Amino acid sequence: MKEKNGMSEAKLRKLLLKWMKKLCMKDWKIDLKIVDFERKDNYRQSGDFIADPKNKTATILMTWNPWRGDEEYTLVHELIHVLTYDYDKYNENIILKKYKKFGKEHDLYMEKLENTVHNLTRIFLGRTDR
């Protein structure tokens, strides 16, 4: 793997614990992995997550080369996705009963989901930027 350019993994783990506490996620088991996102569409992805709300387990995936230079934002953003994942999947399943995945309606849902998570992230971080 290439050399990591962003915040150290130790600092990220400390931030993870801080935000798990703030977001009332102390009963979750959350792992953090630094990854190299490889996308064919050349989109520079900062983070992602894998979650199991039933068992309250998740993995936060963060890039080794942050392009926004704001790893705390990315971490909180992904944690909010984890918190809302059960609700997200419920709604997405309803949409996919009638519309095809990655079609116009599904894309609209995903855009609204990302905007909501983005705005919640800004609120939690006390920011008015972006």
N, C-alpha and C positions, 0 to 999 in steps of 0.2 A: 504494500500500500504506500501511496505517496505520503510525504511529510505533511503533518497537520499544520495548517496555517492559522487556525482560530484559537479560541480559548482552550486552555488545557482541559483534559478530561476530568481531572480532580476538581477544577473550578466549576465545570458543568454539573458534576455530581452534587456539589455543594448547593448550587442553584436549584437543582432538581429537588433536593430535600426541602429547601426553603419554600419553593412553590407548591410542593405537595402539601406542606403544612398550611400555607395560605389558602389553598383551594380545598381544604378539608379532605385530603386524599391519603391520610395516614394509614387507612386500612387497605390501601392498594399496594401491590408488589409491582414496582415499576423498574425496569432495567433501561439502561442507556447504552446505545451503540453508535460509534462513529463509523460512518459508511461512505462509500464513493457511489453516489447516485449515477447510474448510467442510463440515460434516456436517449432514444432515437430522435426525439423532436427538439433536442438541444436546449430544452428548458432547464434553467439552473435551479434545481430543487434544493431547498435548505433543510427540510425536515419531513418526516412522515411518522406514522405510528402503526402499531399492531395492538389490538385490544381485545380482551375477553371480559366484558362487563360482568358477566355472571360470576366469574371467579375473581374479579377485581385484580386482573393482571394485565400488564401492558409493557410494550417495549417502545421507547422513543428512539427514532433513528434521526441522526443529525449528520450533516455533511462534514467532512474533514476540511473543506475549503469554503467557509461561509461567504456568500457574495453580498449579503446585506451588511455584514459586519455587526450584526445584532443577534447574537446567539440567545440572549435572554428572551427576546421577542419570539424567536422560533420555538424555544423550549416551552414557553407559556402557551403559545398558539397550539402546539401539539398536545399539551396537557388538557386544554379545553376541548380539543377534538376527542380525546379519550373520555372525558366527562360526559360529553354529549353523544357518544357513539351509539349507545343503545337507542336513543331517540332518533338519531340520524338514520340508522339501519331500518328502523320501523317505517319511517317515512319514505325512504328510498324503495323499500319493498313494495309499498303501496303504489308508488309511481311506476315501478317496473312491471306491475301487473297489467298496466294499460299501455305503457310506452316502452320503446326499445332503449336499451342501455346506450349511452352516448348520443342519443337523439336530442332534438331540440329541447324537449321538455325535461329530460334528464340533465342536460347541460345547464338549463335554467335553475333547476334544483341545486346542483352542485355549486353554481355561482352564488346563489343566495346563502347556502351553507357556509361557503368560504368568507363571504362578506360578514355574516353574523359572527363567525369565529374571530375574524380580524377585528371587528369592532369590540367584541368582548375582551380580546387581548389588549387592545389599546386602553380600555376602561380599567382593567386590572392593573396595568402598568402605569396608569395615571398619565397617559400621553394624549396629545392632540395631533401629533404628526402622522404622516402616512395615511 
